[in-house]
Amino acid sequence: MGSEIFRPANVEIWGGDDPDALQLLSNKKMEMPDGFDKIKTHGSYRYYLMKAKSYERIPKWHNAGKSGRYTWVFIDEVLFY
């Protein structure tokens, strides 16, 4: 049984000191299939927003026989340092 859980296709990081006026700090396309990515931003802010866009469908190259199904994205850790 194959997985339907994928890393995000794209991640945006927004930040600012006013939650109603956040600025786009980073927009990164994530590469497949494995590993961890560091997204670097400059500056320190009070508020952050992370938007992770999933792959809409399982890619055809996926060998679990589930290509075309919807994907899931789970994020278990976000580190700020």
Summary of the structure (lengths in Angstrom):
residues: 81
radius of gyration: 15.1
end to end distance: 37.3
largest distance: 46.3
contacts: 156
relative contact order: 0.33
helix: 0%
strand: 31%
